[in-house]
Amino acid sequence: MVGGFNTLFSFMLYTLGVMYFEYGYGIILSVVYFISVNLSIFSMRSLVFRGQGVLLYEYIKAWGVYLLMLLFNYVCLWAMVEQIGLGEIISQLIYTILSTIFIFYLHRELTFSHKK
């Protein structure tokens, strides 16, 4: 439920940004990531993975995951919008659907993992 809310929140911010602001989708994506990633990190840490590690360390690891995914998001949007000709919103929806499960596993295995 937490992941679903975070995903929907992020996608809705992106959609509103594309619809109401004249900035390119790359700038809007960056702003949305900055806002939604912080919400996501803290809600997933406390409600999903019950983070018990050092907050700063988990926060840095989570941002590492999200920066990797942001780069991948830029590439996917560029390919879908500029090369294939899909709209900015539908392209982000496709990326969101495809990346959501992958991001969950990255957080489970890397960010909030406490394996010895």
Backbone as JSON, one array per atom type, in Angstrom:
{
  "sequence": "MVGGFNTLFSFMLYTLGVMYFEYGYGIILSVVYFISVNLSIFSMRSLVFRGQGVLLYEYIKAWGVYLLMLLFNYVCLWAMVEQIGLGEIISQLIYTILSTIFIFYLHRELTFSHKK",
  "N": [[0.82, -1.19, 0.0], [1.94, 1.22, 0.78], [4.0, 1.55, -1.09], [2.42, 1.7, -3.39], [1.0, 4.08, -2.93], [3.17, 5.91, -2.87], [4.14, 5.61, -5.48], [1.91, 6.38, -7.05], [1.62, 9.02, -6.13], [4.03, 10.19, -7.0], [3.8, 9.81, -9.8], [1.5, 11.34, -10.3], [2.37, 13.91, -9.56], [4.31, 14.3, -11.54], [2.67, 14.19, -13.85], [0.97, 16.42, -13.43], [2.94, 18.41, -13.45], [3.89, 18.26, -16.13], [1.56, 18.92, -17.46], [0.92, 21.53, -16.57], [3.14, 23.21, -16.48], [5.67, 24.89, -18.33], [8.16, 23.78, -18.6], [10.66, 21.46, -19.74], [10.24, 17.87, -19.94], [12.36, 16.58, -18.67], [13.36, 18.35, -16.71], [11.09, 18.63, -15.12], [10.83, 15.97, -14.29], [13.15, 15.75, -12.7], [12.6, 17.55, -10.57], [10.29, 16.36, -9.51], [11.35, 13.88, -8.7], [13.08, 14.74, -6.64], [11.25, 15.66, -4.71], [9.42, 13.46, -4.34], [11.07, 11.25, -3.81], [12.21, 11.65, -1.28], [9.92, 11.5, 0.39], [9.21, 8.87, -0.21], [11.46, 7.37, 0.69], [11.44, 7.71, 3.51], [8.87, 6.81, 4.21], [8.87, 4.18, 3.22], [11.02, 3.13, 4.63], [10.13, 3.24, 7.3], [7.53, 2.07, 7.32], [7.4, -0.15, 5.59], [9.86, -1.68, 5.34], [10.77, -1.56, 7.89], [13.1, -0.21, 8.86], [16.11, -0.6, 10.53], [18.64, 0.08, 10.59], [21.34, 2.51, 10.48], [20.03, 5.65, 10.05], [21.03, 7.74, 8.32], [22.85, 6.31, 6.74], [21.15, 4.43, 5.46], [19.53, 6.24, 4.13], [21.33, 7.44, 2.32], [22.02, 5.16, 0.8], [19.49, 4.6, -0.28], [19.04, 6.89, -1.85], [21.07, 6.46, -3.67], [20.07, 4.23, -5.06], [17.78, 5.45, -6.15], [18.94, 7.48, -7.72], [20.27, 6.0, -9.66], [18.01, 4.85, -10.84], [16.77, 7.18, -11.7], [18.48, 8.04, -13.73], [18.12, 5.9, -15.51], [15.42, 6.33, -15.95], [15.45, 8.82, -17.3], [16.73, 8.02, -19.69], [14.87, 6.14, -20.68], [12.57, 7.78, -20.98], [13.53, 9.63, -22.87], [13.98, 7.89, -25.05], [11.38, 6.88, -25.51], [9.82, 9.22, -25.88], [11.29, 10.98, -27.63], [12.39, 9.32, -29.63], [10.53, 7.26, -30.28], [8.13, 8.6, -30.25], [6.05, 8.73, -28.44], [3.77, 10.22, -26.05], [4.67, 12.43, -23.32], [3.49, 11.85, -20.84], [2.28, 9.29, -21.09], [4.56, 7.85, -21.64], [5.98, 8.1, -19.24], [4.21, 6.74, -17.6], [4.41, 4.12, -18.61], [7.13, 3.6, -18.02], [6.99, 3.8, -15.21], [5.3, 1.65, -14.5], [6.88, -0.51, -15.37], [9.2, -0.22, -13.83], [8.58, -0.26, -11.11], [8.42, -2.71, -9.59], [11.06, -3.57, -9.81], [12.43, -1.52, -8.45], [11.43, -1.91, -5.85], [12.62, -4.41, -5.21], [15.33, -3.69, -5.34], [15.47, -1.94, -3.16], [14.75, -3.7, -1.09], [16.83, -5.58, -1.19], [19.21, -4.1, -1.19], [19.1, -1.38, -0.07], [17.63, -1.44, 2.43], [18.46, -3.79, 3.53], [19.7, -5.97, 5.98], [21.61, -7.9, 6.1], [24.14, -9.94, 7.36]],
  "CA": [[0.0, 0.0, 0.0], [2.84, 2.37, 0.87], [4.63, 1.68, -2.4], [1.4, 2.15, -4.33], [0.77, 5.51, -2.69], [4.36, 6.66, -3.31], [4.19, 5.55, -6.95], [0.82, 7.22, -7.55], [1.96, 10.41, -5.79], [5.1, 10.61, -7.91], [3.26, 9.9, -11.16], [0.57, 12.47, -10.37], [3.17, 15.14, -9.58], [4.9, 14.4, -12.88], [1.59, 14.51, -14.78], [0.59, 17.83, -13.21], [4.05, 19.23, -13.92], [3.89, 18.28, -17.59], [0.34, 19.58, -17.94], [0.74, 22.92, -16.17], [4.36, 24.0, -16.53], [6.28, 24.91, -19.66], [9.51, 23.23, -18.56], [10.77, 20.17, -20.39], [9.95, 16.72, -19.08], [13.55, 16.25, -17.88], [13.39, 19.23, -15.54], [9.95, 18.24, -14.28], [11.19, 14.69, -13.69], [14.13, 16.01, -11.63], [11.9, 18.17, -9.43], [9.4, 15.34, -8.94], [12.2, 12.92, -7.99], [13.56, 15.34, -5.39], [10.12, 15.7, -3.77], [8.82, 12.16, -4.04], [12.04, 10.3, -3.27], [12.32, 11.84, 0.17], [8.72, 10.9, 0.97], [9.3, 7.43, -0.4], [12.5, 6.79, 1.55], [11.03, 7.67, 4.91], [7.69, 5.96, 4.4], [9.24, 2.77, 3.01], [11.9, 2.73, 5.73], [9.41, 3.05, 8.56], [6.31, 1.29, 7.23], [7.52, -1.38, 4.8], [11.04, -2.47, 5.65], [11.06, -1.43, 9.32], [14.53, 0.06, 8.89], [16.73, -0.61, 11.85], [20.03, 0.51, 10.42], [21.6, 3.92, 10.68], [19.16, 6.41, 9.14], [21.81, 8.42, 7.3], [23.4, 5.29, 5.84], [20.05, 3.93, 4.63], [19.11, 7.36, 3.29], [22.31, 7.55, 1.24], [21.84, 3.99, -0.07], [18.23, 4.76, -1.01], [19.26, 7.89, -2.9], [21.87, 5.8, -4.7], [19.13, 3.44, -5.88], [16.92, 6.35, -6.91], [19.72, 8.17, -8.74], [20.43, 5.02, -10.73], [16.72, 4.73, -11.52], [16.53, 8.46, -12.38], [19.25, 7.97, -14.97], [17.39, 4.97, -16.36], [14.16, 7.0, -16.29], [15.77, 9.79, -18.35], [16.99, 7.3, -20.94], [13.61, 5.57, -21.15], [11.72, 8.86, -21.46], [14.1, 10.13, -24.11], [13.73, 6.9, -26.1], [9.95, 6.78, -25.82], [9.29, 10.51, -26.34], [12.02, 11.55, -28.76], [12.67, 8.35, -30.69], [9.34, 6.51, -30.67], [7.07, 9.57, -30.47], [4.96, 8.66, -27.45], [3.62, 11.4, -25.23], [5.47, 12.48, -22.1], [2.77, 11.25, -19.72], [2.15, 7.85, -21.31], [5.92, 7.3, -21.53], [6.3, 7.98, -17.81], [3.36, 5.68, -17.07], [5.03, 2.85, -19.0], [8.33, 3.45, -17.21], [6.58, 3.59, -13.82], [4.81, 0.28, -14.37], [7.98, -1.45, -15.53], [10.28, -0.05, -12.85], [8.11, -0.32, -9.72], [8.83, -3.96, -8.93], [12.52, -3.57, -9.76], [12.83, -0.61, -7.36], [11.12, -2.59, -4.59], [13.66, -5.41, -4.96], [16.59, -3.0, -5.04], [15.4, -1.47, -1.77], [14.75, -4.85, -0.19], [18.11, -6.28, -1.2], [20.36, -3.2, -1.02], [18.92, -0.22, 0.8], [17.18, -1.76, 3.78], [18.9, -5.13, 3.88], [20.59, -6.0, 7.15], [22.31, -9.18, 6.08], [25.48, -9.88, 7.96]],
  "C": [[0.87, 1.26, 0.0], [3.49, 2.62, -0.49], [3.65, 2.17, -3.45], [1.1, 3.63, -4.18], [1.94, 6.33, -3.21], [4.44, 6.72, -4.83], [3.12, 6.46, -7.56], [1.12, 8.7, -7.31], [2.99, 10.96, -6.77], [4.58, 10.78, -9.33], [2.32, 11.09, -11.31], [1.32, 13.81, -10.37], [3.78, 15.37, -10.96], [3.82, 14.83, -13.89], [1.16, 15.96, -14.65], [1.69, 18.77, -13.7], [4.08, 19.36, -15.43], [2.69, 19.07, -18.12], [0.33, 21.09, -17.69], [1.99, 23.79, -16.2], [5.01, 23.85, -17.89], [7.71, 24.37, -19.69], [9.51, 21.89, -19.29], [10.56, 19.03, -19.4], [11.15, 16.32, -18.22], [13.65, 17.07, -16.61], [12.26, 18.85, -14.58], [10.26, 16.92, -13.57], [12.17, 14.88, -12.53], [13.48, 16.58, -10.39], [11.02, 17.14, -8.73], [10.22, 14.32, -8.16], [12.64, 13.49, -6.65], [12.46, 15.33, -4.33], [9.69, 14.3, -3.36], [9.8, 11.15, -3.46], [12.17, 10.44, -1.77], [11.11, 11.27, 0.9], [8.81, 9.38, 0.93], [10.3, 6.78, 0.55], [11.99, 6.66, 2.98], [9.8, 6.8, 5.14], [8.04, 4.48, 4.21], [10.13, 2.28, 4.16], [11.1, 2.4, 6.98], [8.24, 2.08, 8.45], [6.44, -0.04, 6.5], [8.67, -2.25, 5.3], [11.45, -2.39, 7.12], [12.57, -1.23, 9.54], [15.07, 0.14, 10.31], [18.2, -0.23, 11.79], [20.16, 1.98, 10.73], [20.85, 4.71, 9.61], [19.96, 7.06, 8.01], [22.37, 7.44, 6.27], [22.32, 4.74, 4.92], [19.54, 5.01, 3.67], [20.04, 7.5, 2.09], [22.18, 6.37, 0.27], [20.56, 4.12, -0.9], [18.38, 5.78, -2.13], [20.13, 7.32, -4.01], [21.0, 4.98, -5.64], [18.3, 4.38, -6.75], [17.69, 7.14, -7.97], [19.99, 7.26, -9.94], [19.13, 4.92, -11.54], [16.35, 6.04, -12.23], [17.26, 8.49, -13.72], [18.54, 7.06, -15.98], [16.07, 5.59, -16.82], [14.38, 8.03, -17.4], [15.95, 9.1, -19.7], [15.7, 6.74, -21.52], [12.68, 6.65, -21.69], [12.22, 9.41, -22.78], [13.79, 9.18, -25.27], [12.26, 6.88, -26.5], [9.39, 8.08, -26.41], [9.97, 10.95, -27.64], [12.2, 10.58, -29.92], [11.42, 7.64, -31.19], [8.16, 7.45, -30.95], [5.87, 9.46, -29.54], [4.89, 9.96, -26.68], [4.41, 11.29, -23.93], [4.8, 11.75, -20.93], [2.65, 9.74, -19.91], [3.52, 7.17, -21.21], [6.3, 7.11, -20.07], [5.45, 6.89, -17.17], [3.96, 4.31, -17.39], [6.28, 2.59, -18.16], [7.96, 3.11, -15.76], [6.12, 2.15, -13.6], [5.97, -0.72, -14.42], [9.02, -1.38, -14.42], [9.86, -0.29, -11.4], [8.59, -1.57, -8.99], [10.34, -4.01, -8.78], [13.03, -2.69, -8.61], [12.57, -1.24, -6.0], [12.23, -3.59, -4.25], [15.01, -4.78, -4.67], [16.59, -2.51, -3.59], [15.47, -2.64, -0.79], [16.13, -5.47, -0.07], [19.31, -5.38, -0.91], [20.16, -2.13, 0.05], [18.62, -0.61, 2.24], [17.53, -3.16, 4.22], [19.87, -5.07, 5.06], [21.28, -7.34, 7.25], [23.71, -9.0, 6.61], [26.49, -10.48, 7.03]]
}
